[in-house]
Amino acid sequence: MEENIVIHDVNDIVKSTSLDAEKESSHRITTAEVDASLKELLKNPQIKLAIELLAQN
């Protein structure tokens, strides 16, 4: 069963799909890049609090 992944920007415009990921010219994001981005986001106290509140529910 194939999983279909679609990424939207903040305006809900499709930025990429799983088909894009198969193209050689497509940028692939590594887990290290995701981890680094998450760590950067968590430096913002409001975002950190929001994530902690979501985790409690």
PQR file with spaces between the fields and no chain letter, atoms N, CA, C, O and H, PARSE charges and radii, in Angstrom:
ATOM       1  N    MET     1       0.841   -1.182    0.000 -0.4000 1.5000
ATOM       2  CA   MET     1       0.000    0.000    0.000 -0.0000 2.0000
ATOM       3  C    MET     1       0.885    1.243    0.000  0.5500 1.7000
ATOM       4  O    MET     1       1.710    1.413    0.897 -0.5500 1.4000
ATOM       5  N    GLU     2       0.723    2.105   -0.988 -0.4000 1.5000
ATOM       6  CA   GLU     2       1.550    3.297   -1.116 -0.0000 2.0000
ATOM       7  C    GLU     2       0.990    4.434   -0.282  0.5500 1.7000
ATOM       8  O    GLU     2      -0.212    4.702   -0.291 -0.5500 1.4000
ATOM       9  H    GLU     2       0.052    1.967   -1.717  0.4000 1.0000
ATOM      10  N    GLU     3       1.872    5.089    0.432 -0.4000 1.5000
ATOM      11  CA   GLU     3       1.468    6.225    1.255 -0.0000 2.0000
ATOM      12  C    GLU     3       1.634    7.497    0.440  0.5500 1.7000
ATOM      13  O    GLU     3       2.672    7.703   -0.189 -0.5500 1.4000
ATOM      14  H    GLU     3       2.848    4.871    0.440  0.4000 1.0000
ATOM      15  N    ASN     4       0.622    8.347    0.446 -0.4000 1.5000
ATOM      16  CA   ASN     4       0.686    9.597   -0.293 -0.0000 2.0000
ATOM      17  C    ASN     4       0.924   10.734    0.685  0.5500 1.7000
ATOM      18  O    ASN     4       0.128   10.952    1.599 -0.5500 1.4000
ATOM      19  H    ASN     4      -0.222    8.180    0.956  0.4000 1.0000
ATOM      20  N    ILE     5       2.010   11.454    0.497 -0.4000 1.5000
ATOM      21  CA   ILE     5       2.355   12.567    1.373 -0.0000 2.0000
ATOM      22  C    ILE     5       2.231   13.862    0.586  0.5500 1.7000
ATOM      23  O    ILE     5       2.773   13.990   -0.512 -0.5500 1.4000
ATOM      24  H    ILE     5       2.657   11.277   -0.245  0.4000 1.0000
ATOM      25  N    VAL     6       1.517   14.813    1.154 -0.4000 1.5000
ATOM      26  CA   VAL     6       1.363   16.120    0.525 -0.0000 2.0000
ATOM      27  C    VAL     6       1.767   17.175    1.543  0.5500 1.7000
ATOM      28  O    VAL     6       1.310   17.143    2.686 -0.5500 1.4000
ATOM      29  H    VAL     6       1.076   14.709    2.046  0.4000 1.0000
ATOM      30  N    ILE     7       2.620   18.109    1.137 -0.4000 1.5000
ATOM      31  CA   ILE     7       3.069   19.177    2.025 -0.0000 2.0000
ATOM      32  C    ILE     7       2.462   20.489    1.545  0.5500 1.7000
ATOM      33  O    ILE     7       2.547   20.833    0.366 -0.5500 1.4000
ATOM      34  H    ILE     7       2.991   18.135    0.208  0.4000 1.0000
ATOM      35  N    HIS     8       1.841   21.224    2.485 -0.4000 1.5000
ATOM      36  CA   HIS     8       1.222   22.511    2.185 -0.0000 2.0000
ATOM      37  C    HIS     8       1.999   23.620    2.882  0.5500 1.7000
ATOM      38  O    HIS     8       2.615   23.393    3.924 -0.5500 1.4000
ATOM      39  H    HIS     8       1.772   20.945    3.443  0.4000 1.0000
ATOM      40  N    ASP     9       1.970   24.829    2.304 -0.4000 1.5000
ATOM      41  CA   ASP     9       2.543   25.959    3.022 -0.0000 2.0000
ATOM      42  C    ASP     9       1.467   26.564    3.919  0.5500 1.7000
ATOM      43  O    ASP     9       0.365   26.023    4.016 -0.5500 1.4000
ATOM      44  H    ASP     9       1.469   25.014    1.459  0.4000 1.0000
ATOM      45  N    VAL    10       1.779   27.683    4.575 -0.4000 1.5000
ATOM      46  CA   VAL    10       0.833   28.269    5.532 -0.0000 2.0000
ATOM      47  C    VAL    10      -0.458   28.744    4.874  0.5500 1.7000
ATOM      48  O    VAL    10      -1.472   28.900    5.554 -0.5500 1.4000
ATOM      49  H    VAL    10       2.673   28.122    4.497  0.4000 1.0000
ATOM      50  N    ASN    11      -0.436   28.973    3.577 -0.4000 1.5000
ATOM      51  CA   ASN    11      -1.633   29.399    2.854 -0.0000 2.0000
ATOM      52  C    ASN    11      -2.373   28.228    2.227  0.5500 1.7000
ATOM      53  O    ASN    11      -3.240   28.419    1.374 -0.5500 1.4000
ATOM      54  H    ASN    11       0.388   28.846    3.025  0.4000 1.0000
ATOM      55  N    ASP    12      -2.027   27.012    2.652 -0.4000 1.5000
ATOM      56  CA   ASP    12      -2.641   25.776    2.178 -0.0000 2.0000
ATOM      57  C    ASP    12      -2.404   25.526    0.690  0.5500 1.7000
ATOM      58  O    ASP    12      -3.211   24.878    0.024 -0.5500 1.4000
ATOM      59  H    ASP    12      -1.323   26.857    3.344  0.4000 1.0000
ATOM      60  N    ILE    13      -1.298   26.043    0.183 -0.4000 1.5000
ATOM      61  CA   ILE    13      -0.921   25.788   -1.205 -0.0000 2.0000
ATOM      62  C    ILE    13      -0.001   24.567   -1.222  0.5500 1.7000
ATOM      63  O    ILE    13       0.958   24.492   -0.454 -0.5500 1.4000
ATOM      64  H    ILE    13      -0.642   26.569    0.724  0.4000 1.0000
ATOM      65  N    VAL    14      -0.302   23.621   -2.098 -0.4000 1.5000
ATOM      66  CA   VAL    14       0.503   22.397   -2.166 -0.0000 2.0000
ATOM      67  C    VAL    14       1.918   22.746   -2.615  0.5500 1.7000
ATOM      68  O    VAL    14       2.123   23.369   -3.657 -0.5500 1.4000
ATOM      69  H    VAL    14      -1.081   23.683   -2.722  0.4000 1.0000
ATOM      70  N    LYS    15       2.881   22.331   -1.808 -0.4000 1.5000
ATOM      71  CA   LYS    15       4.284   22.587   -2.121 -0.0000 2.0000
ATOM      72  C    LYS    15       4.974   21.358   -2.703  0.5500 1.7000
ATOM      73  O    LYS    15       5.842   21.488   -3.566 -0.5500 1.4000
ATOM      74  H    LYS    15       2.715   21.825   -0.962  0.4000 1.0000
ATOM      75  N    SER    16       4.603   20.185   -2.247 -0.4000 1.5000
ATOM      76  CA   SER    16       5.196   18.970   -2.806 -0.0000 2.0000
ATOM      77  C    SER    16       4.320   17.774   -2.494  0.5500 1.7000
ATOM      78  O    SER    16       3.499   17.806   -1.577 -0.5500 1.4000
ATOM      79  H    SER    16       3.898   20.080   -1.545  0.4000 1.0000
ATOM      80  N    THR    17       4.504   16.742   -3.254 -0.4000 1.5000
ATOM      81  CA   THR    17       3.770   15.496   -3.059 -0.0000 2.0000
ATOM      82  C    THR    17       4.770   14.351   -3.071  0.5500 1.7000
ATOM      83  O    THR    17       5.955   14.553   -3.335 -0.5500 1.4000
ATOM      84  H    THR    17       5.170   16.716   -3.999  0.4000 1.0000
ATOM      85  N    SER    18       4.292   13.166   -2.787 -0.4000 1.5000
ATOM      86  CA   SER    18       5.189   12.009   -2.814 -0.0000 2.0000
ATOM      87  C    SER    18       5.755   11.795   -4.213  0.5500 1.7000
ATOM      88  O    SER    18       6.851   11.254   -4.359 -0.5500 1.4000
ATOM      89  H    SER    18       3.329   13.002   -2.573  0.4000 1.0000
ATOM      90  N    LEU    19       5.024   12.213   -5.242 -0.4000 1.5000
ATOM      91  CA   LEU    19       5.543   12.081   -6.606 -0.0000 2.0000
ATOM      92  C    LEU    19       6.744   12.991   -6.800  0.5500 1.7000
ATOM      93  O    LEU    19       7.705   12.620   -7.474 -0.5500 1.4000
ATOM      94  H    LEU    19       4.134   12.653   -5.124  0.4000 1.0000
ATOM      95  N    ASP    20       6.692   14.203   -6.201 -0.4000 1.5000
ATOM      96  CA   ASP    20       7.828   15.116   -6.286 -0.0000 2.0000
ATOM      97  C    ASP    20       9.068   14.512   -5.644  0.5500 1.7000
ATOM      98  O    ASP    20      10.183   14.701   -6.130 -0.5500 1.4000
ATOM      99  H    ASP    20       5.911   14.504   -5.654  0.4000 1.0000
ATOM     100  N    ALA    21       8.871   13.788   -4.556 -0.4000 1.5000
ATOM     101  CA   ALA    21      10.000   13.210   -3.826 -0.0000 2.0000
ATOM     102  C    ALA    21      10.749   12.184   -4.658  0.5500 1.7000
ATOM     103  O    ALA    21      11.926   11.923   -4.410 -0.5500 1.4000
ATOM     104  H    ALA    21       7.965   13.634   -4.161  0.4000 1.0000
ATOM     105  N    GLU    22      10.084   11.604   -5.636 -0.4000 1.5000
ATOM     106  CA   GLU    22      10.730   10.603   -6.472 -0.0000 2.0000
ATOM     107  C    GLU    22      11.559   11.230   -7.591  0.5500 1.7000
ATOM     108  O    GLU    22      12.367   10.545   -8.218 -0.5500 1.4000
ATOM     109  H    GLU    22       9.128   11.816   -5.838  0.4000 1.0000
ATOM     110  N    LYS    23      11.369   12.518   -7.845 -0.4000 1.5000
ATOM     111  CA   LYS    23      12.143   13.198   -8.879 -0.0000 2.0000
ATOM     112  C    LYS    23      13.550   13.467   -8.351  0.5500 1.7000
ATOM     113  O    LYS    23      13.731   13.792   -7.177 -0.5500 1.4000
ATOM     114  H    LYS    23      10.713   13.075   -7.336  0.4000 1.0000
ATOM     115  N    GLU    24      14.529   13.330   -9.217 -0.4000 1.5000
ATOM     116  CA   GLU    24      15.913   13.536   -8.791 -0.0000 2.0000
ATOM     117  C    GLU    24      16.171   14.967   -8.356  0.5500 1.7000
ATOM     118  O    GLU    24      16.999   15.201   -7.476 -0.5500 1.4000
ATOM     119  H    GLU    24      14.383   13.066  -10.171  0.4000 1.0000
ATOM     120  N    SER    25      15.481   15.929   -8.953 -0.4000 1.5000
ATOM     121  CA   SER    25      15.730   17.330   -8.636 -0.0000 2.0000
ATOM     122  C    SER    25      15.060   17.763   -7.337  0.5500 1.7000
ATOM     123  O    SER    25      15.281   18.878   -6.864 -0.5500 1.4000
ATOM     124  H    SER    25      14.808   15.740   -9.668  0.4000 1.0000
ATOM     125  N    SER    26      14.251   16.895   -6.768 -0.4000 1.5000
ATOM     126  CA   SER    26      13.531   17.236   -5.542 -0.0000 2.0000
ATOM     127  C    SER    26      14.479   17.276   -4.351  0.5500 1.7000
ATOM     128  O    SER    26      15.377   16.442   -4.235 -0.5500 1.4000
ATOM     129  H    SER    26      14.071   15.989   -7.152  0.4000 1.0000
ATOM     130  N    HIS    27      14.275   18.244   -3.472 -0.4000 1.5000
ATOM     131  CA   HIS    27      15.079   18.347   -2.246 -0.0000 2.0000
ATOM     132  C    HIS    27      14.514   17.395   -1.212  0.5500 1.7000
ATOM     133  O    HIS    27      13.320   17.426   -0.913 -0.5500 1.4000
ATOM     134  H    HIS    27      13.545   18.921   -3.566  0.4000 1.0000
ATOM     135  N    ARG    28      15.358   16.563   -0.678 -0.4000 1.5000
ATOM     136  CA   ARG    28      14.927   15.631    0.365 -0.0000 2.0000
ATOM     137  C    ARG    28      15.397   16.152    1.713  0.5500 1.7000
ATOM     138  O    ARG    28      16.538   16.590    1.858 -0.5500 1.4000
ATOM     139  H    ARG    28      16.327   16.537   -0.922  0.4000 1.0000
ATOM     140  N    ILE    29      14.521   16.103    2.684 -0.4000 1.5000
ATOM     141  CA   ILE    29      14.841   16.602    4.014 -0.0000 2.0000
ATOM     142  C    ILE    29      15.254   15.427    4.889  0.5500 1.7000
ATOM     143  O    ILE    29      14.544   14.425    4.977 -0.5500 1.4000
ATOM     144  H    ILE    29      13.594   15.748    2.567  0.4000 1.0000
ATOM     145  N    THR    30      16.396   15.558    5.528 -0.4000 1.5000
ATOM     146  CA   THR    30      16.882   14.491    6.397 -0.0000 2.0000
ATOM     147  C    THR    30      16.285   14.652    7.795  0.5500 1.7000
ATOM     148  O    THR    30      15.802   15.725    8.156 -0.5500 1.4000
ATOM     149  H    THR    30      16.973   16.371    5.456  0.4000 1.0000
ATOM     150  N    THR    31      16.327   13.587    8.561 -0.4000 1.5000
ATOM     151  CA   THR    31      15.821   13.671    9.935 -0.0000 2.0000
ATOM     152  C    THR    31      16.663   14.644   10.753  0.5500 1.7000
ATOM     153  O    THR    31      16.151   15.277   11.676 -0.5500 1.4000
ATOM     154  H    THR    31      16.720   12.716    8.267  0.4000 1.0000
ATOM     155  N    ALA    32      17.943   14.770   10.427 -0.4000 1.5000
ATOM     156  CA   ALA    32      18.803   15.729   11.137 -0.0000 2.0000
ATOM     157  C    ALA    32      18.324   17.157   10.895  0.5500 1.7000
ATOM     158  O    ALA    32      18.340   17.982   11.808 -0.5500 1.4000
ATOM     159  H    ALA    32      18.359   14.256    9.677  0.4000 1.0000
ATOM     160  N    GLU    33      17.895   17.451    9.656 -0.4000 1.5000
ATOM     161  CA   GLU    33      17.373   18.786    9.349 -0.0000 2.0000
ATOM     162  C    GLU    33      16.068   19.044   10.091  0.5500 1.7000
ATOM     163  O    GLU    33      15.832   20.150   10.577 -0.5500 1.4000
ATOM     164  H    GLU    33      17.883   16.780    8.915  0.4000 1.0000
ATOM     165  N    VAL    34      15.223   18.024   10.177 -0.4000 1.5000
ATOM     166  CA   VAL    34      13.959   18.155   10.906 -0.0000 2.0000
ATOM     167  C    VAL    34      14.242   18.385   12.384  0.5500 1.7000
ATOM     168  O    VAL    34      13.635   19.255   13.008 -0.5500 1.4000
ATOM     169  H    VAL    34      15.414   17.125    9.783  0.4000 1.0000
ATOM     170  N    ASP    35      15.165   17.605   12.945 -0.4000 1.5000
ATOM     171  CA   ASP    35      15.536   17.761   14.354 -0.0000 2.0000
ATOM     172  C    ASP    35      16.076   19.162   14.629  0.5500 1.7000
ATOM     173  O    ASP    35      15.716   19.780   15.630 -0.5500 1.4000
ATOM     174  H    ASP    35      15.658   16.899   12.437  0.4000 1.0000
ATOM     175  N    ALA    36      16.934   19.661   13.750 -0.4000 1.5000
ATOM     176  CA   ALA    36      17.512   20.994   13.931 -0.0000 2.0000
ATOM     177  C    ALA    36      16.429   22.067   13.867  0.5500 1.7000
ATOM     178  O    ALA    36      16.448   23.020   14.645 -0.5500 1.4000
ATOM     179  H    ALA    36      17.227   19.159   12.936  0.4000 1.0000
ATOM     180  N    SER    37      15.494   21.912   12.944 -0.4000 1.5000
ATOM     181  CA   SER    37      14.396   22.875   12.829 -0.0000 2.0000
ATOM     182  C    SER    37      13.512   22.849   14.065  0.5500 1.7000
ATOM     183  O    SER    37      13.086   23.896   14.554 -0.5500 1.4000
ATOM     184  H    SER    37      15.479   21.138   12.312  0.4000 1.0000
ATOM     185  N    LEU    38      13.238   21.656   14.568 -0.4000 1.5000
ATOM     186  CA   LEU    38      12.411   21.525   15.769 -0.0000 2.0000
ATOM     187  C    LEU    38      13.105   22.159   16.971  0.5500 1.7000
ATOM     188  O    LEU    38      12.464   22.854   17.760 -0.5500 1.4000
ATOM     189  H    LEU    38      13.584   20.806   14.171  0.4000 1.0000
ATOM     190  N    LYS    39      14.398   21.925   17.116 -0.4000 1.5000
ATOM     191  CA   LYS    39      15.143   22.530   18.227 -0.0000 2.0000
ATOM     192  C    LYS    39      15.095   24.054   18.139  0.5500 1.7000
ATOM     193  O    LYS    39      14.970   24.735   19.157 -0.5500 1.4000
ATOM     194  H    LYS    39      14.918   21.360   16.476  0.4000 1.0000
ATOM     195  N    GLU    40      15.194   24.580   16.931 -0.4000 1.5000
ATOM     196  CA   GLU    40      15.130   26.030   16.736 -0.0000 2.0000
ATOM     197  C    GLU    40      13.741   26.556   17.110  0.5500 1.7000
ATOM     198  O    GLU    40      13.625   27.600   17.753 -0.5500 1.4000
ATOM     199  H    GLU    40      15.296   24.027   16.105  0.4000 1.0000
ATOM     200  N    LEU    41      12.699   25.842   16.712 -0.4000 1.5000
ATOM     201  CA   LEU    41      11.331   26.246   17.058 -0.0000 2.0000
ATOM     202  C    LEU    41      11.105   26.229   18.566  0.5500 1.7000
ATOM     203  O    LEU    41      10.425   27.100   19.108 -0.5500 1.4000
ATOM     204  H    LEU    41      12.793   24.995   16.189  0.4000 1.0000
ATOM     205  N    LEU    42      11.675   25.240   19.235 -0.4000 1.5000
ATOM     206  CA   LEU    42      11.466   25.102   20.676 -0.0000 2.0000
ATOM     207  C    LEU    42      12.167   26.189   21.485  0.5500 1.7000
ATOM     208  O    LEU    42      11.939   26.300   22.689 -0.5500 1.4000
ATOM     209  H    LEU    42      12.227   24.532   18.795  0.4000 1.0000
ATOM     210  N    LYS    43      13.014   26.991   20.846 -0.4000 1.5000
ATOM     211  CA   LYS    43      13.622   28.135   21.527 -0.0000 2.0000
ATOM     212  C    LYS    43      12.587   29.227   21.783  0.5500 1.7000
ATOM     213  O    LYS    43      12.774   30.078   22.653 -0.5500 1.4000
ATOM     214  H    LYS    43      13.199   26.901   19.868  0.4000 1.0000
ATOM     215  N    ASN    44      11.494   29.197   21.018 -0.4000 1.5000
ATOM     216  CA   ASN    44      10.409   30.159   21.203 -0.0000 2.0000
ATOM     217  C    ASN    44       9.534   29.659   22.351  0.5500 1.7000
ATOM     218  O    ASN    44       8.938   28.587   22.241 -0.5500 1.4000
ATOM     219  H    ASN    44      11.342   28.506   20.312  0.4000 1.0000
ATOM     220  N    PRO    45       9.444   30.422   23.465 -0.5600 1.5000
ATOM     221  CA   PRO    45       8.686   29.959   24.635  0.2800 2.0000
ATOM     222  C    PRO    45       7.204   29.685   24.339  0.5500 1.7000
ATOM     223  O    PRO    45       6.618   28.772   24.921 -0.5500 1.4000
ATOM     224  N    GLN    46       6.607   30.460   23.453 -0.4000 1.5000
ATOM     225  CA   GLN    46       5.187   30.253   23.135 -0.0000 2.0000
ATOM     226  C    GLN    46       4.980   28.932   22.400  0.5500 1.7000
ATOM     227  O    GLN    46       4.022   28.210   22.674 -0.5500 1.4000
ATOM     228  H    GLN    46       7.083   31.202   22.980  0.4000 1.0000
ATOM     229  N    ILE    47       5.866   28.621   21.475 -0.4000 1.5000
ATOM     230  CA   ILE    47       5.759   27.359   20.737 -0.0000 2.0000
ATOM     231  C    ILE    47       6.020   26.187   21.673  0.5500 1.7000
ATOM     232  O    ILE    47       5.325   25.172   21.616 -0.5500 1.4000
ATOM     233  H    ILE    47       6.644   29.208   21.252  0.4000 1.0000
ATOM     234  N    LYS    48       7.025   26.331   22.536 -0.4000 1.5000
ATOM     235  CA   LYS    48       7.341   25.264   23.487 -0.0000 2.0000
ATOM     236  C    LYS    48       6.148   24.992   24.402  0.5500 1.7000
ATOM     237  O    LYS    48       5.803   23.835   24.644 -0.5500 1.4000
ATOM     238  H    LYS    48       7.589   27.155   22.583  0.4000 1.0000
ATOM     239  N    LEU    49       5.517   26.050   24.908 -0.4000 1.5000
ATOM     240  CA   LEU    49       4.354   25.898   25.777 -0.0000 2.0000
ATOM     241  C    LEU    49       3.202   25.230   25.029  0.5500 1.7000
ATOM     242  O    LEU    49       2.539   24.347   25.572 -0.5500 1.4000
ATOM     243  H    LEU    49       5.797   26.990   24.711  0.4000 1.0000
ATOM     244  N    ALA    50       2.961   25.648   23.783 -0.4000 1.5000
ATOM     245  CA   ALA    50       1.874   25.066   22.991 -0.0000 2.0000
ATOM     246  C    ALA    50       2.096   23.568   22.782  0.5500 1.7000
ATOM     247  O    ALA    50       1.154   22.782   22.877 -0.5500 1.4000
ATOM     248  H    ALA    50       3.500   26.366   23.342  0.4000 1.0000
ATOM     249  N    ILE    51       3.327   23.175   22.499 -0.4000 1.5000
ATOM     250  CA   ILE    51       3.627   21.757   22.292 -0.0000 2.0000
ATOM     251  C    ILE    51       3.454   20.975   23.589  0.5500 1.7000
ATOM     252  O    ILE    51       2.932   19.860   23.581 -0.5500 1.4000
ATOM     253  H    ILE    51       4.092   23.814   22.422  0.4000 1.0000
ATOM     254  N    GLU    52       3.893   21.560   24.701 -0.4000 1.5000
ATOM     255  CA   GLU    52       3.727   20.889   25.994 -0.0000 2.0000
ATOM     256  C    GLU    52       2.248   20.704   26.327  0.5500 1.7000
ATOM     257  O    GLU    52       1.851   19.657   26.839 -0.5500 1.4000
ATOM     258  H    GLU    52       4.317   22.466   24.707  0.4000 1.0000
ATOM     259  N    LEU    53       1.433   21.722   26.035 -0.4000 1.5000
ATOM     260  CA   LEU    53      -0.007   21.616   26.293 -0.0000 2.0000
ATOM     261  C    LEU    53      -0.651   20.555   25.405  0.5500 1.7000
ATOM     262  O    LEU    53      -1.517   19.807   25.858 -0.5500 1.4000
ATOM     263  H    LEU    53       1.756   22.572   25.620  0.4000 1.0000
ATOM     264  N    LEU    54      -0.232   20.491   24.150 -0.4000 1.5000
ATOM     265  CA   LEU    54      -0.760   19.468   23.243 -0.0000 2.0000
ATOM     266  C    LEU    54      -0.367   18.071   23.709  0.5500 1.7000
ATOM     267  O    LEU    54      -1.154   17.130   23.601 -0.5500 1.4000
ATOM     268  H    LEU    54       0.472   21.099   23.783  0.4000 1.0000
ATOM     269  N    ALA    55       0.835   17.942   24.220 -0.4000 1.5000
ATOM     270  CA   ALA    55       1.315   16.637   24.669 -0.0000 2.0000
ATOM     271  C    ALA    55       0.537   16.136   25.885  0.5500 1.7000
ATOM     272  O    ALA    55       0.422   14.929   26.098 -0.5500 1.4000
ATOM     273  H    ALA    55       1.474   18.706   24.308  0.4000 1.0000
ATOM     274  N    GLN    56       0.008   17.054   26.673 -0.4000 1.5000
ATOM     275  CA   GLN    56      -0.751   16.670   27.861 -0.0000 2.0000
ATOM     276  C    GLN    56      -2.130   16.122   27.510  0.5500 1.7000
ATOM     277  O    GLN    56      -2.712   15.363   28.286 -0.5500 1.4000
ATOM     278  H    GLN    56       0.101   18.034   26.500  0.4000 1.0000
ATOM     279  N    ASN    57      -2.646   16.495   26.365 -0.4000 1.5000
ATOM     280  CA   ASN    57      -4.000   16.071   25.974 -0.0000 2.0000
ATOM     281  C    ASN    57      -4.000   14.754   25.316  0.5500 1.7000
ATOM     282  O    ASN    57      -5.058   14.257   24.929 -0.5500 1.4000
ATOM     283  H    ASN    57      -2.173   17.111   25.735  0.4000 1.0000
